[in-house]
Amino acid sequence: EIIAFLGKTAPLHSPEWAAWRAPASTSKLTGRWLVTAYLPGRGAYHGELQMDRGANDGEFTTRVTLQSVRDGSTLARSGQSVVYAGYAWRGRSKGANPPGSAPDDLSNEMREAMWLTQDQSKAEGRWFWGQYQEFGLDVKMQRPATDGTLLGVDRWALKAGSQANRVRLIGDNFPAKVTPGELELGAGVTVSRIVSSKPSELVAEVGVAADAAPGKRDVAFRRSVLPGALAIYDRVDSIKVIPESSFALFGSQTRPRGYQQFEAIGYQRGPKGDVEIGPVDVTWSIEEFYAVDGHDTGFIGKMNSTGLFTPMSGSTANHDVWAIAKTSTEKDKDGKPLVGKSYLVVSMPELTFRGQRYVRDLGRWVPEGPSPR
């Protein structure tokens, strides 16, 4: 009865699937793509990817160059991918330079899982690496347009009442001459002049009205729009550490460590809910869940300046800790740093019970061997 029901309600072949499959050729995928990516702890990246046909139908070789919006550093990678049924992108890529010893080194080999839109003009997904797939970039790709295309902005927010802000807009195919009227940053934000215009970026000088309402603003250049790309705020009321709860693994003689990347996001309270301002500068630390202040946590692990938690090796017990972020410049009404916390469990990578060895798999204890998934 179940098979008959599923065969009727969710058949292998259907008119909808036939309509999707009809234009599923991969012949249009080769060429240049615009890429934007985000890596927690390091911020936004932008660049382009060149896709060429591989040895067999549906196979491709890729070359990508990305630049950090935060510090201008560049990342070059090359790889291979397969596109199944015209929409499912699965690939692997490596950095141009051999990876270093740091677990979050961007030259590490990455796996790529993306989905193409039906017209094959856009793609979205994740490029990830790590023994437990804990590191990764959220990636979006799109085909270049004949007109100027916005890809990103070099900042997350502007403060109400601020003037002469230099805002860099990153994109593609911008004209040599741009007027302030062609650029819109939302209500309460005025573009006073265009400082410079290059094919890949615009630099504008903008001011924000003192009474500008807090909230997200769309950024638009002609017909290209970045929805909610810029926040207007007048203070940071709180910070949230993401993920709000997570899991890491101590290393052992046979199992590598499992890391966890954190990020601190600022918020302003508003009449219609909190306004997300974006990542804020913080100092990081960890604290045991059931320990008094000042208790030594060095045997559990350490946090670096970008919010990466590295557990120690050789522990034989689980530990519950807080990942703590304190703002560097933003203060509360009493002049104290804002604080955000995230709950983190640091566990053993393996154990033996009644002669059976168990390992951690996505937060669960499972018998050692092939994954039950």
N, C-alpha and C positions, 0 to 999 in steps of 0.2 A: 504493500500500500504506500509506504514511504517513497519507494523508487518511482512508482507511478505518479505520485503527487509532484515530486521534484521534476520528473521528466516533462510534466505538463506546465508547471509554473516557472521552472528555470531550465529550459532545454539547452542543450549544447549549441544548437543552431537556432537562430531567431532572426526576424527581420531587422531588429535593432543591431544585432551583431554583424549581419551581412552589410548593413549600411555603413557601419564603422570600418569593416574590413575592406570595403571597396576602394577607398583612396589610400590604403595602407602601404603604398610603395615607399621605399626609403631613398629613392633617387633624388629627392629635393633636399636632403639633409646636408650634403657637402657644402663647404664654403665657410664663410665667416659668421661667427655668432658673438653677440655682446653678452658679457657675463658679470653678474653681481653675486657676491658671496658674503656670508657673515660667520665669523668664528668667535664664540664666547671667550672673553678675556682679551681678545686682540682687535675686535671691531670689524668694520666693513672693508671689503676688497672689491675692486672692479677691474675689468680688463676684457680680453677677447680670446676666443677659441677658434682654431682652424680645424675643420673636420674634413678628412679626405677618405675616399673609398678604400676599403681593405681588399684582401684576397678573394673573399666570397661575398655573395649578396647579403646585405644586412650587417656586414662587418666594416669597421672604420678605424682609422688612426686619428689621434687627436694631439694637438699642440695648444697649450693654453699659457697665457701670461697674465698675471694678476698683480695689482699694485695696492698696497695698504693705504687706505684713506687717512689713517692715523699718523703714520710716520714715513710714508712714501717708499717703503721697502718693496722689492719686487719678488715675485715667485713665478718660476717657469717650470712647466711640467709637460710630459708627453705620455701617451698611453694608447690603449686599444679599447674598443667598445663594440658591443653587439646590440642592435635594436630589434626587438622581437615584436612581431605583429604591427609594426609601424609606430609603436608608442612606448614600449618598455625598454628603457636604456639601462644596460648593465655593462660596467667597464672597470678597468684598473688603470692607474697612472702612477708615474714616479717623478720625483723631482729631478731637475737638471744636475744637481749636485748630490753626492752620497749623503744620506741622513746622518746626523750627529747622534750623540748619546741621549739627548733630551727626549722624553717620551712624546712631547707635543711638537717635535720638529716637523715643519711643514714639508720637508723633503721626503718624508716617509711614504711608502707605497700606500695608496688610497684605493678603496673600492668605491664605485660610483653607482648609485641607484637613482634613476630619474624617470619622470613621466613626461612624454611629449603630448602637447595638445593635438586635437584631431587634425587641424590644418598644418601641424608640424612647424608652426612659427614661434612657439615658446616651449620651454622645458623647465621643470622644477624638481628638486630632489636634494639628496645629501651625498657628499663625498666624505668618507669616514675611514678611520684606521684605529689601531690599538688592539691588544690581545682580546679585549672585551668590547671592542667597537665603541669605546667611550669618547674618542675624539672625532670631531667632524665639522664640516662647513655646510651651512644651509645655502644652496646654490640655486640661482635663477638664470636662465638664458633666454635670449630673444634675438630674432633676426634684425639686422640693421634696417633703418628706414631711410627714405630719401630726404626727409626733413630732420631737423634737430631732435635728438632723443635724450630725455633725462634718464640717468641711471641712479643717481644718489646725490646726497648733500653731505658736506664735510662736518656737519654738526647735527646733534639731535634736537637742540632747543635754543630758543632766544629768550632773554629776560625782558619782561615788560618794562618800558621806560628806557631801555638801552638804545644808544644811537651809534652811528658809524660802525656797525658790525660788518666785517668782511665775511661774506658767505660764498663758499666755492661750490658750484654746482657741476657735477661730473656727468658726462654724457658722451654723445657721438654726433658728428656731423653738424656741429654748431656753425652758423655763418660768421664771417669776419666782422660784420657790423650787427650789433644787437642794441636795441633801445630799451630803456627801463620799462616802457609800457608793454613790452613783449613778455615780461617776467612777472608772475604773480605769486605771492607768498601768503595770501590769505588776509582776512580782516584784521585791521590794526597794524599791519606790517607794510611799510612804504619802501619801495626801491628808489633810492635817490640817484644812483648812477651805476653804470656798468664800468667797472675798473679795467677789466680785460676780457677778451674773447678769443678763445682758441678752438680748434675743431673738437677737442676732447674736454674742454672745461670753460665755464663762465665764472668770473669773480664779480660779485655785485656788492655794493655798499647799501645797507638797509638799516632802517630805524623802526623801533617798536613803540607804539603809543603807550603812555603810562597807564591808561585805563583799558588796555587791550585785554579781552576776556581770556582766561586760561583755557587751553585746549589744543587739540591737534589741528594743523593747517595743511591743506594740500599745497604742493609746490608745482607750478605749471609754467612751461615755456611753449608758447603757441598751442599746439594740439597735444603735446606730450605732458602727462600729469603723473605725479607721484602722490598717491593718496596718503594723507596723514603723515607726511615725511618730516614735519617740523612741529615741535611743541612750543607753545607760548606759556610762560609761567612767571610768577613773581617771587616764589620761595620754594624750597624743598622741605616738605613736612615729614617725610619718612623715606626709608629705603627698604627694599625687599631683596633678599638674597635668593637667587635662583640657581639650581632647582631648590624648592623649599624642603625637600627631603631626598636623600640619595644614599648611595651604597658604594663602598670601596673595599679593596681586598689587600690584606697583608701578603707579602711574597713568601715563598717557601723554596725548598731545594728543587722542587719539580714544577712549581707554578709561579708565573710572573705576577708582579703587583698589578692591581687594578686602580686606576687613578680617577679623580673627579675634578672637573672644572667648574668653578663658581663664577657668578657675576652679580654685581650690585646695581640695582635699578632704582632711580629716584622717582618720587611721586609728590604731587601737590594735591591736597584735598580741595575738592570743588563742589559746587552746589549740585552737580549732576554726577558725582562720583569722582574717584581719584583720576588725576591726569598723569599719565606716564611721561616722565621727562627724558628718560634714557639712562645709559650707564653713567655712574658718578665715580669720582676718584675716592678710593678708600684704602685703608690699611687692613691687612688680613691676619687672623689668628685663629687658633682652635682652642676649645675648652671642653673638658670632660663634662658630660651631662650631669653627673652626680658628684661633682667635685667643687671645693671652695675655690675662690679666685686665687690665682698664683700657683696652682698645682701644676707640676711638671707634666707636659704632654709630649715631650720629645720622643718618647718610646712609641708613641702612636703614629706620628707623622708630622709633616710640616706643610705650611702654606707659603707659596711664593708671592711676589708682588702683583701677578696677574690673576690670582685667585685659583691657582692649580694646587690641589692637595696631593701630596706624595706620601703614601703610607710607608712605614718601616717594614723590614722583613723579619720573619722568625717568630712572630707572636703566636701564642697558643690560646688566645682568648679573644672574644668579641668585645668591642668598645663602642659605646654610644657617646658621640661628641657633638658639639656645636661648631659650625663654621661661622665665624663672626667677622662682620665688616663694620668698620668705623670710618665715617666721612673725614676727609682730610681738611676741607674748608667749610662745608655746610654745618651750621649749628642749630640746636633747638632754641626754644624761647628762653632757656636758662643759660645759654652760651656753651652747652656741652655738645660734643659730636653726636650725630645721629648714628644709631646702631641697628643693624639688621642681623638676624640669625637664621641658620639653616640646619636642620637635623641630619646628621650623618652617622651611618652605621659602618664601622670598619671591622671586617670579619676575616676569619681564617679562610684561605682558598680551598682547603680540603680537610677531611677528617675520616677516621675509620671507626665503624660501628659494627660490632659482631662480625668482624672479618671482612666487611664490605666497605670499600673506599667510596666516599662521596665527594663531589666537587660542587662549587657554586655556579649556577647557570641562571643569569637574569634574576638574581636575588633568591633563588630556590636551591635547596640541597637536592641533587640528583645523583644516581649511581654513576660512577665513572664509566665512560664508554661513549658510544655514539649518542648525540643529543636526541632526546625523545621528541623534539620538534621536527 
